[in-house]
Amino acid sequence: MSIAENPRVVAAARKAVAWPNRQEWLAGPSGGLMRTLARIAMRRVDTRPAGSLPEVFEQWQRAAPALADYRLTEIKGGTMYAEIHSPCALRGTGDVPACHRMMEYDHEIMRRVGGELTILESQATPGRTFCLVAIRNAEVAPGADG
């Protein structure tokens, strides 16, 4: 078992990155930390841009933290809905803004694979045990290259 697959190490790492995300005054540096961690994970698994929503989900899941539990629940129109059941260090804290900062990891992956992620429900909300997210293909602005 690699370090990244060890549940205790993963839980400790999640707690370590939760702390700066809970400090509003560290929003800038914590966002940079989460984007850097996402880019490292994406290089590790050779993440590629995706064309379809199922491919976006697949690439996001590949670059997910070890032991992540992402569940695709529905594709409706141009939107895919997924649940994140991975235990989060913010679960039940009520600190939803910290969740949004910590999810910069996932937003970075989405930007790089061609998707957009919206957090609909956070497990930081007391009583929730999983997050609910919506994923769409990224929209290219008119006249933009690529």
ZIZICOR-V928272 format. One record per backbone hydrogen bond with DSSP energy under -0.5 kcal/mol. NH is the residue of the N-H (numbers start at 0). CO is the residue of the C=O. If there is no record, write none. Layout:
((NH,CO) (NH,CO))
This chain:
((4,1) (5,1) (5,2) (6,4) (9,5) (10,6) (11,7) (12,8) (13,9) (14,10) (15,11) (16,12) (17,13) (18,14) (19,15) (20,16) (21,17) (21,18) (22,18) (22,19) (23,21) (25,22) (26,23) (29,25) (30,26) (31,27) (32,28) (33,29) (34,30) (35,31) (36,32) (37,33) (38,34) (39,35) (40,36) (41,37) (42,38) (43,39) (44,40) (45,41) (45,42) (46,41) (49,112) (55,51) (56,52) (57,53) (58,54) (59,55) (60,56) (61,57) (62,58) (63,60) (67,64) (70,82) (71,69) (72,80) (73,80) (75,78) (78,75) (79,134) (80,73) (81,132) (82,70) (83,130) (84,68) (84,82) (85,68) (90,87) (91,122) (92,89) (93,123) (95,93) (98,94) (99,95) (100,96) (101,97) (102,98) (103,100) (104,101) (106,102) (107,103) (108,104) (109,105) (110,106) (111,107) (112,108) (113,109) (114,109) (115,135) (117,133) (119,117) (119,131) (120,131) (124,121) (127,124) (130,83) (131,120) (132,81) (133,117) (134,79) (135,115) (137,113) (140,138) (143,140))
